Amino acid sequence: RVVAVTAACGGTCAYNANVFVKVLAGGKEQVSTVTFRYLYAPSITTVFPPVGSVAGGTPVLIDASYKYVTNQFKCKFGTVVVAGEYIPASGGMTDRLKCVTPSVASPVVVNVQVALDGQSYSGVTGVTKFDYRAATKTTSVKPSLGPVGGGTRITITGTNFYSVVGATPFCKFGAVTTPMTVVSATQLNCTAPAGSGSQAFSVSLNGVDYDASRSYTYQFYTNPTLVGTTSDGLTPMGSPLVGGTRLTISGIGFVASADGIYASFRDVNSGQVVVSGPADIIDSAKIVCTTPPFPIHSTNIMVAVSLNGGQQFSAEAIDIFTFFRQPEFTELIPPLGPRLGETTVVAFGTGFINIGNGIARCRFGTTTVEAVFDDSASGEEPVLSCRSPPWPIAEWVPVEVALDGQVFTKRRTVLFQYYGEFDVASLVPAGGPKAGGTEITVAGVGFFMSGIYLNCFFGDGQLPCSIDVQYPCYKAVQAVYYSPTRATCVAPSMPDGGAVTTPYPVRLGLNGKFGQSCPNSDTSFQCAFKSGLQFTYYNDVFVARVLPNSGQVLGGTRITITGRNFRTDLTSRTRCIFTRCTSADVWVSGN
């Protein structure tokens, strides 16, 4: 092997032309079969990218004057030399020189030089610099999904982010790139393009290298359609202004989201919009969120859903939502019932509205039961009706209502009184004129001072007597409480359609409810029917003659009374009244 230094190219030497090399050795001349070229020294004009990681491995494209293909092309980064290659022009790009950066120990700016012969390096200028930066690390990408139409603003957080003049940072969604903005050393932003399916996601700060510290994917989805299978997309269809209602939203196309699913509530009139907290996905057709507080009462709220953390929302639901003021619940009728439950009560107040069939609830203490909305009374405030649940002991309990079935009124000033079991043992007398007016004494146990709700019921059937309802039916009259074992009431007139020969059952009710009075055919009330607890009406008595019509002041005169409408079935209760005295029992004779 012979090593020699090339001579300068003289006037007869042509640049980039092939020349032969002659070797003189031992007085003999030999001509090489391999050609040699004299080339102009290159001058670097651009280095791209001008920045990269200290870990090295960045492919750098260098544009320079006088680029040639040689077998000894080298690049030098600072003092470290690496092999290079010539990249011919293609695809509208001019030819380039390419080298891959070596690693360095720490961030530093170095000079970049090239040598076509691997020895004679180009000069150093302001553009021949390469900036080594600490390796970047991405820690989160949010949101991780967005609609197929694109436009989602992506926020990337991490460490060692940078912005260098001449670099072209971008985000990459599958094979599609979009420009990226460096906000700070810990935050990057970019906008998702239109796309479909699940795509690999990466970022490049210099337009060449990608952060390989962690792999990410971005999912493109079709916005869900908010409509239920029965056009009932929102359940319930309202919430109090304080929020807190668990709202079920039905639709098509819900997908799980690590960024959170959110619902927005827009008042059509004012334009105010409030967004919920994260929702729970039940399946592709149903999500559940908690309504947020809303500033104004509105019956014209439109609801939409975001699957990517509240950034982009679907088309609004067809159903209209309502934010309402909590009703003013003032009274419960009746305010008492047996501890066995099943008392139908009516809740009165103001501000009751219907936000869905079967949605409203009453709460007795800690037990919740279904309530029914009723606005059938013309000119009157709507009411709610519900049935009291069973209760373990006789006591007062607070009652609350919730129009949405969840968020209850908080005043707890309306009370319901549970009372224990009671029973009726006897009633005296057992009959009276059909015009009514007979005072009856009812004896038993467990009677309760319930005021206007203490009633006697005369008759049978499930409906109260009226012009349109004849016997079998019942008439209710108010009773008077004397003690837990005694109450009185005045018999009403005989029901229309009844007969003087018919025995009418008599019941006592503590809460004004015929169905919960005693005795009762429902054995759960523990006061089954008893013989003798009946009242019999009779026609008005007509007295024709009293014989004799006088007697001793000491009494004892046996008298015979004749007349009409006497009743042999009432012998044990029949009395003769002598102004202030009552004689012994008498026998009824004649008709």
C-alpha positions as CSV (number, residue, x, y, z in Angstrom):
1,R,0.0,0.0,0.0
2,V,1.2,3.5,-0.9
3,V,0.0,6.5,1.0
4,A,0.4,9.9,-0.6
5,V,-0.9,13.5,-0.3
6,T,-2.8,14.8,-3.3
7,A,-1.3,17.6,-5.3
8,A,-3.2,20.7,-6.0
9,C,-5.4,20.6,-9.1
10,G,-3.5,22.6,-11.7
11,G,-4.8,24.5,-14.7
12,T,-5.2,21.4,-16.7
13,C,-7.2,19.7,-14.0
14,A,-11.0,19.5,-14.3
15,Y,-13.2,19.4,-11.2
16,N,-15.4,16.4,-10.8
17,A,-13.6,14.8,-13.8
18,N,-12.2,11.3,-13.5
19,V,-8.4,11.2,-13.5
20,F,-6.0,8.2,-13.2
21,V,-3.4,7.9,-10.5
22,K,0.1,6.9,-11.5
23,V,2.5,5.3,-9.1
24,L,6.3,5.5,-9.7
25,A,8.1,2.8,-7.7
26,G,11.6,1.4,-8.4
27,G,11.8,3.4,-11.6
28,K,8.7,1.9,-12.9
29,E,5.4,3.6,-13.6
30,Q,2.0,2.0,-12.9
31,V,-1.4,3.5,-13.7
32,S,-4.3,2.7,-11.3
33,T,-7.5,1.1,-12.7
34,V,-9.6,3.2,-10.2
35,T,-10.3,6.8,-11.0
36,F,-10.0,9.7,-8.7
37,R,-11.8,13.1,-8.8
38,Y,-11.0,16.5,-7.7
39,L,-14.1,18.1,-6.1
40,Y,-15.0,21.6,-4.9
41,A,-15.1,21.8,-1.1
42,P,-18.8,21.9,0.1
43,S,-20.2,24.8,2.1
44,I,-23.1,24.0,4.4
45,T,-26.3,26.1,3.9
46,T,-28.9,24.3,6.1
47,V,-28.9,21.7,8.8
48,F,-32.3,20.0,9.4
49,P,-33.3,19.5,12.1
50,P,-31.1,21.8,14.0
51,V,-31.9,20.2,17.3
52,G,-32.2,16.7,18.7
53,S,-31.8,14.5,21.8
54,V,-28.6,13.9,23.7
55,A,-29.2,10.2,23.1
56,G,-28.3,10.7,19.5
57,G,-29.9,8.9,16.6
58,T,-31.4,11.9,14.9
59,P,-31.1,11.7,11.1
60,V,-29.9,15.1,10.0
61,L,-30.3,16.3,6.4
62,I,-27.6,18.7,5.3
63,D,-27.9,21.0,2.3
64,A,-24.6,22.4,0.9
65,S,-23.0,23.6,-2.2
66,Y,-21.1,20.9,-4.2
67,K,-22.7,17.7,-3.0
68,Y,-21.2,14.5,-4.5
69,V,-21.3,10.8,-4.0
70,T,-18.0,9.6,-2.5
71,N,-16.9,6.6,-0.6
72,Q,-15.4,8.5,2.3
73,F,-18.1,11.1,3.1
74,K,-18.1,12.0,6.8
75,C,-19.9,14.4,9.2
76,K,-18.4,15.8,12.3
77,F,-20.6,16.9,15.3
78,G,-18.2,18.9,17.5
79,T,-15.3,16.5,17.6
80,V,-17.2,13.3,16.9
81,V,-17.0,11.9,13.4
82,V,-19.8,9.7,11.9
83,A,-20.2,8.2,8.5
84,G,-22.6,10.0,6.1
85,E,-24.4,9.3,2.9
86,Y,-25.6,11.1,-0.2
87,I,-29.3,11.2,-0.8
88,P,-30.2,11.8,-4.5
89,A,-33.0,14.1,-5.5
90,S,-36.5,12.5,-5.5
91,G,-40.2,13.4,-5.1
92,G,-39.6,17.1,-5.7
93,M,-36.8,17.3,-3.1
94,T,-33.2,18.2,-4.1
95,D,-30.4,16.0,-3.3
96,R,-29.1,16.1,0.3
97,L,-26.3,14.8,2.5
98,K,-27.4,12.8,5.5
99,C,-25.8,11.9,8.8
100,V,-27.1,10.4,12.1
101,T,-26.2,12.3,15.2
102,P,-23.9,10.6,17.8
103,S,-24.9,10.7,21.5
104,V,-23.4,13.2,23.9
105,A,-23.1,13.2,27.7
106,S,-25.2,16.4,28.3
107,P,-27.0,19.2,26.4
108,V,-24.7,21.2,24.2
109,V,-24.5,23.2,21.0
110,V,-21.9,21.8,18.5
111,N,-20.6,22.7,15.1
112,V,-21.6,20.5,12.2
113,Q,-19.0,20.0,9.4
114,V,-18.9,17.6,6.4
115,A,-15.9,16.2,4.5
116,L,-16.5,14.5,1.1
117,D,-13.1,12.8,1.4
118,G,-13.5,12.2,5.1
119,Q,-10.6,14.5,5.8
120,S,-11.1,18.0,4.6
121,Y,-14.0,19.4,6.6
122,S,-16.2,22.4,5.6
123,G,-16.0,25.6,7.4
124,V,-18.0,26.7,10.4
125,T,-20.8,29.4,10.0
126,G,-23.9,30.5,11.9
127,V,-26.0,27.8,10.2
128,T,-23.7,24.9,10.9
129,K,-24.9,24.3,14.4
130,F,-26.7,21.4,16.1
131,D,-28.4,21.9,19.4
132,Y,-28.4,18.8,21.7
133,R,-31.3,18.8,24.2
134,A,-32.2,16.6,27.1
135,A,-34.5,13.7,26.1
136,T,-38.2,14.6,26.1
137,K,-40.7,12.6,28.0
138,T,-44.5,12.6,27.4
139,T,-46.6,11.9,30.5
140,S,-50.2,12.4,29.3
141,V,-52.2,13.1,26.2
142,K,-55.7,14.6,26.7
143,P,-58.2,14.0,25.4
144,S,-57.4,10.6,24.0
145,L,-60.3,10.6,21.7
146,G,-62.4,12.9,19.6
147,P,-65.0,13.0,16.8
148,V,-64.3,11.7,13.3
149,G,-64.6,15.3,12.0
150,G,-61.5,16.3,13.9
151,G,-61.0,19.7,15.5
152,T,-60.2,18.3,18.9
153,R,-57.6,20.4,20.8
154,I,-55.0,18.0,22.2
155,T,-52.9,18.9,25.3
156,I,-49.7,17.0,25.8
157,T,-47.9,17.2,29.1
158,G,-44.4,16.0,29.9
159,T,-40.8,17.3,30.5
160,N,-38.0,18.9,28.5
161,F,-40.2,20.3,25.8
162,Y,-38.5,23.0,23.7
163,S,-38.9,25.2,20.7
164,V,-36.0,25.9,18.3
165,V,-36.0,28.1,15.3
166,G,-35.8,25.9,12.2
167,A,-37.5,22.9,13.8
168,T,-41.0,21.9,12.7
169,P,-42.8,20.3,15.7
170,F,-45.9,18.3,14.9
171,C,-48.3,15.7,16.2
172,K,-48.8,12.5,14.3
173,F,-52.1,10.6,14.2
174,G,-51.4,7.3,12.4
175,A,-49.8,8.6,9.2
176,V,-51.3,12.1,9.3
177,T,-49.4,15.0,10.9
178,T,-50.6,18.3,12.2
179,P,-48.7,21.3,13.4
180,M,-47.9,21.5,17.1
181,T,-47.4,24.5,19.4
182,V,-44.9,24.5,22.2
183,V,-46.6,26.2,25.1
184,S,-43.9,25.6,27.7
185,A,-41.3,23.1,28.8
186,T,-44.1,20.9,30.1
187,Q,-47.0,21.5,27.7
188,L,-47.7,21.1,24.0
189,N,-50.9,21.7,22.0
190,C,-52.1,20.5,18.6
191,T,-55.4,19.9,16.8
192,A,-56.6,16.5,15.7
193,P,-57.4,16.1,12.0
194,A,-60.3,14.2,10.6
195,G,-59.9,10.5,10.9
196,S,-61.4,7.2,11.9
197,G,-60.7,4.2,14.2
198,S,-57.9,3.9,16.7
199,Q,-54.6,5.5,15.6
200,A,-51.1,5.5,17.0
201,F,-50.3,9.0,18.4
202,S,-46.9,10.5,18.8
203,V,-45.2,13.9,18.9
204,S,-42.0,15.3,17.4
205,L,-40.4,18.5,18.5
206,N,-37.8,18.6,15.7
207,G,-40.0,17.2,12.9
208,V,-37.9,14.0,12.8
209,D,-37.6,12.2,16.1
210,Y,-40.6,10.8,18.0
211,D,-40.9,10.4,21.8
212,A,-40.5,6.7,22.3
213,S,-40.8,6.9,26.1
214,R,-44.4,5.7,26.1
215,S,-46.9,4.6,23.4
216,Y,-50.2,6.4,23.0
217,T,-53.3,5.9,20.9
218,Y,-56.0,8.3,19.8
219,Q,-59.5,7.1,19.0
220,F,-61.8,8.7,16.5
221,Y,-65.5,8.3,17.3
222,T,-68.9,9.2,15.8
223,N,-70.8,11.5,18.1
224,P,-73.6,9.7,19.9
225,T,-77.2,10.3,19.1
226,L,-79.2,11.2,22.2
227,V,-82.6,9.5,21.8
228,G,-84.1,6.6,23.7
229,T,-85.7,3.6,22.2
230,T,-89.1,4.9,23.2
231,S,-88.2,8.6,22.6
232,D,-87.5,8.9,26.3
233,G,-83.9,10.0,26.2
234,L,-83.8,11.7,29.6
235,T,-84.9,10.1,32.9
236,P,-85.9,11.9,34.9
237,M,-86.7,15.0,32.8
238,G,-85.9,17.5,35.5
239,S,-83.7,18.4,38.5
240,P,-83.9,21.0,41.3
241,L,-81.7,24.1,41.0
242,V,-79.3,22.7,43.6
243,G,-78.6,19.8,41.2
244,G,-77.7,16.4,42.5
245,T,-80.1,14.4,40.4
246,R,-78.8,11.1,38.9
247,L,-79.8,11.6,35.3
248,T,-80.0,8.7,32.8
249,I,-79.3,9.7,29.2
250,S,-80.2,7.2,26.5
251,G,-78.8,7.2,23.1
252,I,-76.7,5.4,20.4
253,G,-73.0,5.2,20.2
254,F,-71.6,5.9,23.7
255,V,-68.1,4.7,24.2
256,A,-65.9,4.5,27.3
257,S,-63.6,7.5,27.8
258,A,-60.5,7.8,30.0
259,D,-60.9,11.6,29.7
260,G,-64.4,11.5,31.1
261,I,-67.9,11.7,29.7
262,Y,-69.8,15.0,30.5
263,A,-73.2,16.4,29.9
264,S,-74.0,20.0,29.1
265,F,-77.2,21.8,30.1
266,R,-78.1,24.9,28.0
267,D,-81.0,27.2,28.7
268,V,-82.5,28.2,25.3
269,N,-83.8,31.5,26.5
270,S,-80.7,32.9,28.3
271,G,-78.0,30.9,26.6
272,Q,-76.5,29.9,30.0
273,V,-74.6,26.6,29.8
274,V,-73.5,24.5,32.8
275,V,-71.5,21.2,32.4
276,S,-71.9,18.2,34.7
277,G,-69.1,16.3,36.4
278,P,-67.9,13.0,34.9
279,A,-70.7,10.6,34.0
280,D,-70.8,6.8,34.3
281,I,-71.2,4.7,31.1
282,I,-73.6,1.8,31.5
283,D,-73.4,0.5,28.0
284,S,-73.3,1.8,24.4
285,A,-76.9,3.0,24.8
286,K,-76.9,4.6,28.3
287,I,-74.9,6.9,30.6
288,V,-75.7,8.3,34.0
289,C,-74.5,11.7,35.2
290,T,-75.2,13.9,38.2
291,T,-76.9,17.2,37.4
292,P,-74.9,20.3,38.4
293,P,-76.4,23.3,40.1
294,F,-78.1,25.7,37.7
295,P,-78.5,29.4,38.2
296,I,-82.1,30.0,37.0
297,H,-85.4,28.2,36.9
298,S,-86.0,27.0,33.3
299,T,-88.3,24.6,31.6
300,N,-86.4,24.9,28.3
301,I,-83.1,23.1,28.8
302,M,-81.3,21.3,26.0
303,V,-78.9,18.5,26.9
304,A,-75.8,17.4,25.0
305,V,-73.0,14.9,25.8
306,S,-69.2,15.0,25.4
307,L,-67.1,11.9,25.2
308,N,-63.8,13.7,25.3
309,G,-63.6,15.4,28.6
310,G,-66.1,18.2,27.9
311,Q,-64.3,19.6,24.8
312,Q,-66.7,18.7,22.0
313,F,-70.4,17.9,22.5
314,S,-72.9,15.9,20.5
315,A,-76.1,17.3,19.0
316,E,-78.6,18.1,21.7
317,A,-81.3,15.6,22.8
318,I,-84.8,15.9,21.5
319,D,-86.3,15.8,25.0
320,I,-86.5,19.0,26.9
321,F,-85.1,19.1,30.4
322,T,-86.2,21.3,33.4
323,F,-84.4,22.9,36.2
324,F,-87.0,23.7,38.9
325,R,-87.1,25.4,42.3
326,Q,-87.8,22.9,45.1
327,P,-91.6,22.8,45.8
328,E,-93.0,24.2,49.0
329,F,-94.4,21.1,50.7
330,T,-96.9,22.2,53.4
331,E,-99.4,19.5,54.3
332,L,-100.1,15.8,54.3
333,I,-103.7,14.4,54.4
334,P,-104.4,12.3,56.3
335,P,-101.4,13.0,58.5
336,L,-101.6,9.6,60.3
337,G,-102.1,5.9,59.6
338,P,-101.5,2.4,61.0
339,R,-97.9,1.3,61.4
340,L,-98.8,-1.6,59.1
341,G,-98.6,1.0,56.3
342,E,-100.7,1.2,53.1
343,T,-102.3,4.6,54.0
344,T,-102.9,6.6,50.8
345,V,-101.9,10.2,51.6
346,V,-102.0,13.3,49.5
347,A,-99.2,15.8,49.7
348,F,-100.2,19.5,49.3
349,G,-98.1,22.5,48.5
350,T,-96.9,24.8,45.7
351,G,-94.5,24.2,42.9
352,F,-95.3,20.6,42.2
353,I,-94.5,19.7,38.5
354,N,-94.4,16.5,36.6
355,I,-91.0,15.5,35.2
356,G,-91.9,11.9,34.2
357,N,-94.4,9.2,35.0
358,G,-93.5,7.2,38.0
359,I,-90.5,9.5,38.9
360,A,-91.7,11.4,42.0
361,R,-91.2,9.9,45.4
362,C,-92.3,10.4,49.0
363,R,-89.9,9.6,51.9
364,F,-91.3,8.6,55.3
365,G,-88.3,8.8,57.7
366,T,-85.7,6.9,55.7
367,T,-88.1,4.8,53.6
368,T,-88.9,5.9,50.1
369,V,-92.1,5.1,48.2
370,E,-93.4,6.0,44.8
371,A,-95.6,9.1,44.4
372,V,-98.2,9.9,41.7
373,F,-98.5,13.4,40.3
374,D,-102.1,14.7,40.0
375,D,-103.1,18.0,38.4
376,S,-106.7,16.9,37.5
377,A,-108.4,19.5,39.9
378,S,-109.2,22.5,37.8
379,G,-108.0,25.7,39.3
380,E,-106.1,24.0,42.1
381,E,-102.5,23.4,42.7
382,P,-101.2,19.9,41.6
383,V,-100.7,17.4,44.4
384,L,-98.7,14.2,44.9
385,S,-100.3,11.0,46.3
386,C,-98.4,8.1,47.9
387,R,-98.8,5.2,50.2
388,S,-97.2,5.1,53.6
389,P,-94.7,2.2,54.1
390,P,-94.9,-0.1,57.1
391,W,-93.2,1.2,60.2
392,P,-91.8,-0.8,63.2
393,I,-93.3,1.3,66.0
394,A,-96.0,3.9,66.6
395,E,-94.3,7.3,66.3
396,W,-94.1,10.6,64.4
397,V,-91.9,10.5,61.3
398,P,-90.9,13.4,59.0
399,V,-92.1,13.2,55.4
400,E,-90.4,14.7,52.4
401,V,-91.1,14.7,48.7
402,A,-88.8,14.6,45.6
403,L,-90.1,15.6,42.2
404,D,-87.1,13.9,40.6
405,G,-87.4,10.9,42.9
406,Q,-83.9,11.7,44.4
407,V,-83.3,15.2,45.8
408,F,-85.8,15.6,48.6
409,T,-87.2,18.7,50.3
410,K,-85.1,19.4,53.4
411,R,-87.5,21.3,55.7
412,R,-88.8,18.1,57.4
413,T,-91.6,20.1,59.0
414,V,-94.4,17.9,57.7
415,L,-94.9,14.9,59.9
416,F,-96.9,11.6,59.7
417,Q,-98.1,9.9,62.8
418,Y,-98.0,6.1,62.9
419,Y,-100.3,4.5,65.4
420,G,-100.5,1.0,66.7
421,E,-103.2,-1.7,66.2
422,F,-106.7,-1.0,67.6
423,D,-110.0,-3.0,67.8
424,V,-113.7,-2.4,68.2
425,A,-115.5,-4.6,70.7
426,S,-119.1,-3.3,70.8
427,L,-121.5,-0.5,69.9
428,V,-124.6,0.7,71.8
429,P,-127.3,1.1,70.7
430,A,-127.5,-1.3,67.8
431,G,-130.3,0.5,66.0
432,G,-132.1,3.7,65.4
433,P,-134.6,5.6,63.2
434,K,-133.8,5.7,59.5
435,A,-133.7,9.5,59.6
436,G,-130.5,9.1,61.7
437,G,-129.5,11.1,64.8
438,T,-128.9,8.2,67.1
439,E,-125.8,8.7,69.3
440,I,-123.8,5.5,69.4
441,T,-121.1,4.6,71.8
442,V,-118.3,2.6,70.4
443,A,-116.1,0.5,72.8
444,G,-112.8,-1.1,72.1
445,V,-109.0,-0.7,72.6
446,G,-106.3,1.4,71.1
447,F,-108.4,4.4,70.1
448,F,-106.5,7.5,69.2
449,M,-107.2,11.2,69.5
450,S,-107.0,12.0,65.8
451,G,-109.4,14.9,65.6
452,I,-111.3,15.4,62.4
453,Y,-109.9,12.1,61.1
454,L,-111.7,10.0,63.7
455,N,-114.8,8.6,61.9
456,C,-117.6,6.1,62.1
457,F,-118.5,4.3,58.9
458,F,-122.0,3.0,58.5
459,G,-122.7,0.5,55.7
460,D,-120.6,-1.6,53.4
461,G,-119.1,-1.5,49.9
462,Q,-116.0,0.3,48.6
463,L,-117.6,3.6,47.7
464,P,-119.1,6.4,49.8
465,C,-122.9,6.9,49.4
466,S,-123.9,9.8,47.1
467,I,-126.6,10.8,44.7
468,D,-125.1,8.5,42.1
469,V,-124.1,5.7,44.5
470,Q,-126.8,3.8,46.4
471,Y,-126.4,0.9,48.8
472,P,-124.2,-1.1,49.1
473,C,-122.1,1.9,50.0
474,Y,-121.0,3.6,53.2
475,K,-121.6,6.8,55.0
476,A,-118.9,8.5,57.1
477,V,-119.6,10.7,60.2
478,Q,-117.1,12.3,62.5
479,A,-116.6,10.6,65.8
480,V,-115.8,12.1,69.3
481,Y,-112.8,10.7,71.2
482,Y,-113.3,10.1,74.9
483,S,-110.6,7.6,75.8
484,P,-108.5,4.8,74.3
485,T,-111.5,2.5,74.8
486,R,-114.4,4.8,74.1
487,A,-115.7,7.0,71.3
488,T,-119.1,8.2,70.2
489,C,-120.7,9.2,66.9
490,V,-124.2,10.1,65.6
491,A,-125.7,7.7,63.1
492,P,-126.4,9.2,59.7
493,S,-129.7,8.6,57.8
494,M,-130.2,5.3,56.2
495,P,-128.4,5.0,52.8
496,D,-130.6,5.3,49.7
497,G,-131.4,1.9,48.4
498,G,-131.1,0.4,51.8
499,A,-133.8,-1.4,53.9
500,V,-134.9,-1.2,57.5
501,T,-134.4,-5.0,57.7
502,T,-130.8,-4.8,56.7
503,P,-128.1,-4.9,59.4
504,Y,-125.4,-2.3,58.5
505,P,-121.8,-3.0,59.6
506,V,-120.3,-0.2,61.7
507,R,-116.6,0.5,61.7
508,L,-114.3,3.0,63.4
509,G,-111.5,4.7,61.5
510,L,-108.7,6.6,63.2
511,N,-107.4,8.3,60.0
512,G,-110.6,8.9,58.0
513,K,-109.9,5.9,55.7
514,F,-112.7,3.4,55.3
515,G,-110.2,0.8,54.0
516,Q,-108.2,1.0,57.3
517,S,-111.1,1.1,59.7
518,C,-112.0,-1.6,62.2
519,P,-113.5,-4.2,62.1
520,N,-112.0,-4.9,58.7
521,S,-112.1,-7.8,56.2
522,D,-108.4,-7.4,55.7
523,T,-106.9,-9.6,58.5
524,S,-103.6,-7.8,58.3
525,F,-105.2,-5.0,60.4
526,Q,-105.9,-7.5,63.2
527,C,-109.5,-6.4,63.7
528,A,-111.6,-9.0,61.9
529,F,-115.4,-8.7,61.6
530,K,-117.3,-9.5,64.8
531,S,-121.0,-10.4,65.2
532,G,-123.1,-7.7,66.8
533,L,-121.1,-4.8,65.4
534,Q,-124.0,-3.8,63.2
535,F,-126.6,-1.0,63.2
536,T,-130.2,-1.6,62.2
537,Y,-132.5,1.2,61.0
538,Y,-136.2,1.2,61.7
539,N,-139.2,3.1,60.5
540,D,-140.5,5.9,62.7
541,V,-142.5,4.5,65.7
542,F,-146.2,5.5,66.0
543,V,-147.8,5.2,69.5
544,A,-151.6,4.8,69.4
545,R,-152.5,4.1,73.0
546,V,-151.0,3.8,76.5
547,L,-153.0,1.6,78.9
548,P,-153.3,2.5,81.8
549,N,-152.3,6.1,81.3
550,S,-151.7,6.7,85.0
551,G,-150.1,5.1,88.0
552,Q,-148.7,5.4,91.5
553,V,-145.9,7.9,92.2
554,L,-143.8,5.0,93.5
555,G,-143.9,3.5,90.1
556,G,-144.3,-0.2,89.3
557,T,-147.4,0.1,87.1
558,R,-147.2,-2.3,84.2
559,I,-148.2,-0.4,81.0
560,T,-149.2,-1.7,77.6
561,I,-148.3,0.4,74.6
562,T,-149.9,-0.1,71.2
563,G,-149.0,1.4,67.9
564,R,-147.0,0.7,64.7
565,N,-143.5,-0.2,63.5
566,F,-142.3,-1.8,66.7
567,R,-139.4,-4.3,66.2
568,T,-139.1,-7.6,68.0
569,D,-135.5,-7.9,66.9
570,L,-134.7,-4.8,69.0
571,T,-136.4,-6.1,72.2
572,S,-133.2,-6.0,74.2
573,R,-132.6,-2.3,73.4
574,T,-136.2,-1.0,73.5
575,R,-137.0,1.4,76.4
576,C,-139.9,3.5,77.6
577,I,-138.9,7.0,78.4
578,F,-140.8,8.7,81.2
579,T,-139.5,12.2,81.2
580,R,-136.6,11.7,83.6
581,C,-136.9,8.0,84.3
582,T,-136.3,4.8,82.2
583,S,-138.4,1.8,83.1
584,A,-137.3,-1.8,83.0
585,D,-137.2,-3.7,79.7
586,V,-140.6,-4.2,78.1
587,W,-142.1,-6.8,75.8
588,V,-143.4,-5.6,72.4
589,S,-146.9,-6.7,71.6
590,G,-149.1,-6.1,68.6
591,N,-147.6,-5.0,65.2
